[in-house]
Amino acid sequence: MDPRIPPPHSCVLRNLLDRHAQERPDAVFAVFADGSRWTYSSLQLRVRRAAAGLQGLGIGQAEHVLCWLPNGPQAIVLWFALNYIGAVYVPLNTSFRGQVLSHAIRTANAKLMVAHRGLLDRLVGLDTGSLELLVLAGSDAAQGPTTRFRTLDATAIFDAQGAPSAPPRPIQPWDLQSIIYTSGTTGPSKAVLSSYVHLHQAGDAFYFLTESDRGLTALPLFHQAGMGAIYRMLIRGASIAVVDSFRTRQFWDDVRATGATFVTLVGAMSRFLLSEPPTTGDRQHTLRCAVMVPLTDDAAVFRARFGVDIYATFNMTEVSCPLMSGGNPTKAGTCGRPRPGIEARVVDENDCEVPAGTAGELILRSDMPWAFSHGYYLAAEATAAAWRNGWFHTGDGFIADADGDFVFVDRMKDAIRRRGENVSAFEVEREIMEFPGIREVAVVAVPSQYGEDEVMAVIAPVPGHRIDPAELDAFLVPRLAHFMVPRYIRLMDELPKTSTQKVQKFLLREEGMASAWDRAAQFGTLKRERLA
């Protein structure tokens, strides 16, 4: 085997789990909010039973299986059980609706989906491609409508008996481990192919974590950030603390209750925590360090108040934390420096490197095979565009300074970052165009008071037609994930365009929310649906 590639016992999930269960069976792997705990040996038992259940339903090595569950024990066991038999974990965002959901299910090429009962109504009337069987989890009280699919209760998987058969061939580090959906920009969401090496490298980048650490898992498992939070602890034989979501006022209680020592704070999470009134208990917790993405201006204030060491990084679903800082960086906007084995450049539109201190696009490559995503599923053209000239193009604006640090400047691609989620302008625009009387629309990011983006839709009606923003909002809420619904709706007679009739979105961003209708002022903020 290529010596640059980590061996199976240190990166393949099946091998990792079996090794830890044998070498340290009574070591704690997971602590849950209700106080329950799993050791490595009890985790292995749960995973092997579920793996046998999946095989009993006809799932074999390399088959794709959809997981549409909220964070929790079943989501973790399902992911691990699929990988234990060499199958491919394909999680779906529990906020997906409408055409975004249909696209994800169709492109997954899966015959089986494990889904929460409370989500079933979203499948009614949807094109779901090759999907045949639903295994239903969650409270019976959340039972959705009767579907056209064959259905089974989740006990068919999670309460199965017996031992699973070994995969027909050993699982290799370069095998497909998962398919993760990330926002599209000029097209639908892309399905990112990820190997075991890819996920291992994303976790290995956190050089400051040890076997003694416990990582708080508050980010959803349908994102690489949530999966990475678990895998980086698994490869070390460390432990995780599992909560269903991030809640500002509950956060420090969750840390104390679970004994968490590490967390990733994305988007506005750190600012939400700082916005709470100071208390005498601000340093009475177990958290010793955190990665802050992006590194905010108040990182030093956060460290001083809570006594937590801060690190900065840059990551995307397609790469594996290629940039990482030292402890407590002071340079505004820094994402650190390339970790060992990573090459990073800042280039112009022709992929020519720009001088230090000049803004351009960050491009990346690794000297380790399979350390990054190996492409987008069923999207050869998008894969080729992202990997042109042998480098992965991030679409993000950076400056490489004279010290060798890489500083984030801005997103260059047509994507929006809202409350830790990537929003595809294309997908929001597509749904808006289904509303009667709209001639054209442009969806853009505008500043949020919490440091990320808000979504604004700028609409030109059909001449003589009146658009009521409240009616459009009511149309979009059941069709879009909560984080995709525009906060602002602005009406114009015509959108600004170039001579080649391309919408000049930068002008719309510069003009901002002037005269825009504000959903938050009218109806409040939409939040993620909680599933029982």
C-alpha positions in Angstrom: 0.0 0.0 0.0 1.1 3.6 -0.7 2.8 4.6 2.6 1.1 8.0 2.4 -2.3 6.4 2.9 -3.2 5.5 6.5 -3.7 1.7 7.0 -7.3 0.3 7.4 -6.9 -0.2 11.2 -6.5 3.6 11.6 -9.0 5.0 9.1 -11.6 2.5 8.1 -14.6 2.6 10.4 -15.1 -1.2 10.7 -11.5 -1.7 11.6 -11.4 1.2 14.0 -14.5 0.1 15.9 -13.3 -3.5 16.2 -9.9 -2.5 17.3 -11.1 -0.1 20.0 -13.7 -2.6 21.2 -11.0 -5.2 21.6 -8.2 -3.1 23.1 -10.3 -0.8 25.4 -13.8 -2.3 25.6 -14.9 -0.4 28.8 -13.7 3.0 27.6 -16.5 5.5 27.1 -17.3 6.4 23.5 -20.5 8.4 23.8 -22.2 10.4 26.5 -25.8 11.6 25.8 -27.8 14.5 27.1 -30.0 12.2 29.2 -27.0 10.8 31.0 -26.7 7.5 29.3 -23.3 6.3 28.1 -22.0 3.8 25.5 -18.7 2.1 25.9 -16.8 0.9 22.8 -17.9 -2.6 23.4 -21.6 -1.7 23.8 -21.3 0.5 20.6 -19.9 -2.4 18.7 -22.7 -4.7 19.8 -25.3 -2.1 18.7 -23.6 -1.6 15.4 -23.2 -5.3 14.6 -26.9 -5.9 15.3 -28.0 -3.0 13.0 -25.5 -4.2 10.4 -27.1 -7.7 10.5 -30.5 -6.0 10.2 -29.4 -4.1 7.1 -28.1 -7.2 5.5 -31.4 -8.9 6.3 -33.1 -6.2 4.2 -30.8 -6.9 1.3 -28.2 -4.2 1.8 -24.7 -5.1 0.7 -21.3 -3.7 0.2 -21.1 -0.5 -1.9 -24.9 0.0 -1.8 -26.3 3.5 -1.1 -28.7 4.0 1.8 -30.4 7.3 2.7 -30.6 8.4 6.3 -33.2 11.1 7.1 -32.9 11.3 10.9 -32.2 14.0 13.4 -29.0 13.8 15.6 -29.2 11.0 18.1 -28.3 7.4 18.9 -30.2 5.9 15.9 -28.5 8.2 13.4 -25.0 7.3 14.8 -25.7 3.6 14.8 -27.2 3.6 11.3 -24.1 5.4 9.9 -21.7 3.1 11.7 -23.7 -0.1 10.7 -23.7 0.9 7.0 -20.0 1.5 7.0 -19.4 -1.7 9.0 -20.7 -3.8 6.1 -19.1 -1.5 3.5 -22.3 0.2 2.4 -22.5 4.0 1.7 -24.0 6.4 4.2 -26.1 9.1 2.4 -27.6 11.5 5.0 -30.3 14.1 4.1 -30.8 17.4 5.7 -34.0 17.1 7.9 -35.0 20.6 6.6 -35.1 19.6 3.0 -38.4 20.0 1.2 -39.8 20.2 -2.3 -37.5 20.0 -5.4 -34.3 20.2 -3.3 -35.5 17.0 -1.5 -36.6 15.3 -4.7 -33.2 16.0 -6.3 -31.2 14.6 -3.4 -33.3 11.4 -3.2 -33.2 10.8 -7.0 -29.5 11.3 -7.3 -28.7 9.1 -4.4 -29.7 5.9 -6.3 -30.8 4.3 -3.1 -33.6 1.7 -2.7 -33.8 2.1 1.1 -34.2 5.1 3.3 -34.4 5.2 7.1 -36.6 8.2 7.9 -38.3 9.9 10.8 -42.0 9.5 10.7 -42.5 13.2 11.2 -41.0 13.9 7.8 -43.2 11.6 5.7 -45.6 14.2 4.5 -42.8 15.9 2.6 -42.6 12.8 0.3 -46.2 13.1 -0.9 -46.3 13.8 -4.7 -42.5 13.9 -5.0 -40.4 12.1 -7.6 -38.2 9.8 -5.5 -36.4 7.9 -8.2 -35.3 4.3 -7.3 -36.5 4.5 -3.6 -38.6 1.4 -2.7 -38.5 0.8 1.1 -38.9 3.1 4.0 -37.7 2.1 7.5 -39.5 4.4 9.9 -38.1 5.7 13.2 -39.4 8.2 15.7 -42.5 8.4 17.9 -45.6 6.7 16.6 -47.3 10.0 17.5 -45.4 11.6 14.6 -46.8 9.1 12.1 -47.1 10.8 8.7 -49.5 10.0 5.9 -49.7 6.6 4.2 -47.1 6.4 1.5 -46.7 4.5 -1.8 -43.6 2.8 -0.4 -43.3 -0.5 1.4 -42.6 0.4 5.1 -41.1 -1.3 8.1 -40.6 -0.2 11.6 -37.0 0.7 12.7 -36.9 -2.3 14.9 -36.2 -4.3 11.8 -32.7 -2.7 11.8 -32.0 -1.6 15.4 -33.4 -4.6 17.2 -32.1 -7.3 14.8 -30.4 -10.3 16.2 -27.4 -12.3 15.1 -24.1 -11.3 13.7 -23.5 -9.7 10.3 -21.6 -11.4 7.5 -18.2 -10.0 6.6 -18.2 -7.9 3.4 -17.4 -9.9 0.3 -14.0 -8.1 0.2 -12.1 -6.2 2.8 -13.1 -2.5 3.1 -10.3 -0.3 1.8 -9.3 3.2 2.8 -10.2 4.6 -0.6 -13.6 3.0 -0.7 -16.7 5.3 -0.8 -17.8 6.0 2.7 -20.5 8.6 2.3 -22.2 11.0 -0.1 -22.9 14.4 1.4 -25.1 17.0 -0.2 -23.7 20.5 -0.4 -25.3 23.6 -1.8 -25.1 24.2 -5.5 -24.3 27.6 -6.9 -25.2 27.8 -10.6 -27.1 24.4 -10.4 -28.7 22.0 -7.9 -27.0 20.7 -4.8 -24.0 18.6 -5.5 -23.4 15.1 -4.0 -19.9 15.0 -2.6 -18.1 11.6 -2.7 -16.1 10.9 0.4 -13.7 8.1 1.1 -12.5 6.8 4.5 -9.2 8.5 3.9 -11.0 11.8 3.3 -12.9 11.7 6.5 -9.8 10.5 8.4 -7.7 13.4 7.2 -10.4 15.9 8.1 -10.2 14.5 11.7 -6.4 14.1 11.8 -6.0 17.8 11.1 -7.0 18.5 14.7 -3.5 18.0 16.0 -4.3 19.4 19.4 -6.8 16.7 20.4 -5.9 13.6 22.3 -7.4 10.3 23.5 -8.5 12.0 26.7 -10.7 14.6 24.9 -14.4 14.5 24.5 -15.9 16.4 21.5 -19.3 18.0 21.8 -21.4 16.9 18.8 -24.0 19.7 18.3 -23.7 20.0 14.5 -26.0 17.8 12.3 -24.8 14.5 11.0 -26.0 15.3 7.5 -23.1 17.8 7.2 -19.4 16.9 7.1 -18.9 19.1 10.1 -21.2 16.9 12.2 -19.7 13.7 10.9 -16.2 15.0 11.4 -16.9 15.9 15.0 -17.5 12.2 15.6 -14.9 10.7 13.4 -12.0 12.8 14.7 -12.7 11.3 18.1 -13.2 7.8 16.8 -9.8 7.7 15.1 -8.2 8.7 18.5 -10.2 6.2 20.6 -11.6 9.3 22.4 -15.2 10.1 23.2 -18.1 12.3 22.0 -20.9 14.2 23.8 -24.1 14.0 21.8 -26.8 16.8 22.0 -29.5 17.2 19.4 -28.6 20.8 18.5 -26.9 24.0 19.5 -29.0 26.1 21.9 -27.4 29.2 23.3 -28.8 29.1 26.8 -28.4 25.3 27.1 -24.8 25.2 25.7 -22.8 25.5 28.9 -25.1 23.2 30.8 -24.6 20.6 28.0 -20.9 21.0 28.3 -20.9 20.5 32.1 -23.4 17.6 32.0 -21.4 15.7 29.4 -17.8 16.6 30.4 -17.1 17.9 26.9 -13.6 19.3 26.4 -13.8 20.4 22.7 -16.3 21.9 20.3 -16.5 23.5 16.9 -18.2 26.8 16.8 -19.5 27.7 13.4 -21.0 30.9 12.1 -22.6 33.0 14.8 -22.5 30.5 17.6 -19.7 32.2 19.5 -21.4 35.6 19.2 -24.6 34.1 20.5 -22.7 32.8 23.5 -21.0 36.1 24.1 -24.4 37.9 23.9 -25.5 36.2 27.1 -25.0 38.2 30.3 -21.8 37.3 32.1 -22.1 35.1 35.2 -19.8 33.9 37.9 -20.0 30.5 36.3 -18.5 31.5 33.0 -15.3 29.5 33.6 -16.9 26.7 35.6 -16.9 24.1 32.9 -14.8 21.4 31.3 -14.3 22.9 27.8 -10.6 23.5 27.2 -10.5 24.4 23.5 -12.6 25.2 20.5 -12.3 25.7 16.7 -14.0 28.9 15.6 -15.2 29.0 12.0 -14.8 31.7 10.9 -12.4 33.4 13.4 -14.4 36.4 14.7 -13.1 39.7 15.9 -14.2 38.8 19.4 -12.2 35.6 19.6 -9.9 37.1 22.2 -12.9 38.3 24.2 -14.4 34.8 24.1 -11.1 33.3 25.3 -10.7 35.8 28.1 -14.3 35.3 29.3 -14.7 31.6 29.1 -11.0 30.4 29.5 -11.1 28.4 26.3 -8.2 28.2 23.8 -9.2 29.1 20.3 -8.0 27.6 16.9 -9.0 28.7 13.4 -9.4 26.5 10.3 -10.8 26.5 6.8 -12.9 23.6 5.5 -15.4 22.6 2.9 -17.2 19.3 2.4 -14.9 18.6 -0.5 -11.6 19.0 1.3 -10.3 18.0 4.7 -9.4 21.0 6.9 -6.4 21.9 4.8 -5.6 25.1 6.8 -5.2 25.1 10.5 -3.9 27.7 12.9 -1.8 27.5 16.1 -3.5 28.2 19.4 -5.2 31.6 20.0 -4.4 33.4 16.7 -4.5 37.1 16.8 -4.6 38.0 13.1 -8.1 39.0 12.0 -9.7 36.6 9.5 -6.8 34.1 9.5 -7.5 30.4 8.8 -4.0 29.4 9.6 -1.5 27.7 7.3 -1.5 24.6 5.2 -1.1 21.4 7.2 1.6 18.9 6.3 1.0 17.4 2.8 -1.2 20.3 1.6 -0.4 22.8 -1.1 -2.4 26.0 -1.2 -2.2 28.9 -3.6 -4.1 32.1 -4.2 -4.7 32.7 -7.9 -6.4 35.0 -10.4 -9.1 34.0 -12.9 -6.5 32.2 -15.1 -5.1 30.2 -12.2 -2.0 32.3 -12.1 -0.6 32.9 -8.6 -1.1 36.4 -7.3 1.5 38.3 -5.2 1.4 38.0 -1.4 -1.2 40.4 0.0 -3.3 40.3 -3.1 -6.8 38.8 -3.0 -7.7 35.9 -5.3 -9.3 32.5 -5.2 -7.9 29.8 -2.9 -7.0 26.5 -4.7 -5.8 23.4 -3.0 -4.3 19.9 -3.5 -2.9 17.1 -1.3 0.0 14.8 -1.8 -2.0 12.0 -0.2 -4.3 10.1 -2.6 -8.0 10.3 -1.6 -7.4 12.9 1.1 -10.0 15.2 -0.6 -13.3 14.3 -2.2 -12.9 12.3 -5.4 -15.7 14.1 -7.2 -19.4 14.9 -7.4 -21.7 11.9 -7.9 -23.3 11.8 -11.4 -21.8 15.3 -12.2 -18.7 14.8 -14.3 -18.8 18.3 -15.6 -19.0 19.9 -12.2 -16.2 17.7 -11.0 -14.0 18.7 -13.9 -14.7 22.3 -13.3 -13.9 22.1 -9.6 -10.6 20.2 -10.3 -9.4 22.0 -13.3 -5.6 22.2 -13.8 -5.1 19.5 -11.1 -6.2 21.8 -8.2 -9.4 22.0 -6.2 -11.0 25.4 -6.7 -12.7 26.5 -3.5 -14.6 29.5 -4.9 -13.5 31.5 -1.8 -11.5 34.7 -1.8 -8.3 34.7 0.2 -5.1 36.6 0.8 -1.8 34.8 1.4 0.2 37.3 3.5 3.9 37.7 3.8 4.0 35.6 7.0 2.5 32.6 5.1 -0.9 32.8 6.7 -4.1 32.5 4.7 -6.7 35.1 5.4 -10.3 34.7 4.3 -11.7 37.7 2.4 -15.1 36.7 0.9 -17.0 34.1 -0.9 -16.5 34.4 -4.7 -19.2 31.9 -5.7 -22.9 32.5 -5.8 -23.6 30.9 -2.4 -25.0 32.2 0.9 -24.0 31.2 4.4 -26.8 31.5 6.9 -26.9 30.1 10.4 -24.2 27.5 9.6 -25.9 26.3 6.4 -24.9 26.9 2.8 -27.8 28.2 0.8 -27.9 27.8 -3.0 -29.2 30.9 -4.6 -30.1 28.8 -7.7 -32.4 26.5 -5.7 -34.2 29.4 -4.0 -34.6 31.3 -7.3 -36.0 28.1 -8.9 -38.8 27.9 -6.2 -39.6 31.6 -6.4 -40.1 31.4 -10.1 -42.9 28.9 -9.5 -45.0 31.7 -7.9 -47.4 33.4 -10.4 -46.6 36.8 -11.8 -42.8 36.8 -11.4 -40.7 37.7 -14.5 -37.2 37.4 -13.0 -35.6 37.0 -9.6 -32.1 37.2 -8.1 -31.3 35.9 -4.6 -28.3 37.4 -2.9 -26.6 37.5 0.5 -27.0 40.6 2.6 -25.3 41.3 6.0 -26.7 39.8 9.2 -26.3 41.3 12.7 -24.8 37.9 13.7 -21.9 38.0 11.4 -23.0 35.7 8.6 -25.6 36.3 5.8 -29.3 36.9 5.5 -31.1 35.8 2.3 -32.7 38.5 0.1 -34.8 37.9 -3.0 -35.0 40.8 -5.5 -38.0 40.3 -7.7 -39.2 41.9 -10.9 -42.9 41.2 -11.5 -44.6 40.6 -14.8 -45.6 44.1 -16.0 -48.9 45.0 -14.5 -48.8 42.3 -11.9 -48.6 43.0 -8.2 -46.6 40.7 -5.9 -47.6 40.5 -2.2 -44.4 39.5 -0.2 -46.5 37.9 2.5 -48.2 35.7 0.0 -44.9 34.8 -1.6 -43.5 33.9 1.8 -46.5 31.7 2.6 -45.9 29.9 -0.8 -42.2 29.3 0.0 -42.3 28.1 3.6 -43.6 24.6 2.8 -41.3 24.3 -0.3 -38.0 25.4 1.1 -35.8 24.4 4.1 -36.3 27.0 6.9 -32.8 28.4 6.4 -33.4 29.0 2.7 -36.6 31.1 3.0 -35.7 34.7 2.2 -35.8 37.1 5.1 -36.0 40.1 2.8 -38.1 40.5 -0.4 -37.4 43.5 -2.5 -39.5 44.5 -5.6 -38.0 46.2 -8.6 -39.3 47.0 -12.1 -36.3 45.4 -13.6 -33.1 43.8 -12.3 -29.7 45.5 -13.3 -27.9 43.6 -16.0 -24.7 43.6 -18.1 -24.7 44.1 -21.8 -24.9 40.3 -22.2 -28.1 40.3 -20.0 -26.5 38.8 -16.9 -27.9 40.0 -13.6 -25.5 42.2 -11.7 -25.9 40.7 -8.3 -23.0 42.7 -6.9 -25.1 45.9 -7.4 -28.0 44.3 -5.6 -25.8 43.4 -2.7 -24.3 46.9 -2.5 -27.8 48.5 -2.5 -28.7 46.2 0.4 -32.1 45.9 2.1 -33.4 49.4 1.3 -37.2 49.3 1.0 -37.2 45.5 1.3 -40.0 43.7 3.1 -38.7 42.0 6.2 -40.1 38.6 7.1 -38.6 38.7 10.6 -40.4 42.0 11.4 -43.7 40.6 10.1 -43.7 37.0 11.2 -40.6 36.3 13.2 -37.7 33.9 12.4 -38.2 30.4 11.0 -36.5 27.7 13.0 -35.6 24.1 12.5 -38.4 21.7 13.1 -37.9 19.5 16.2 -38.7 15.8 15.7 -39.9 13.7 18.5 
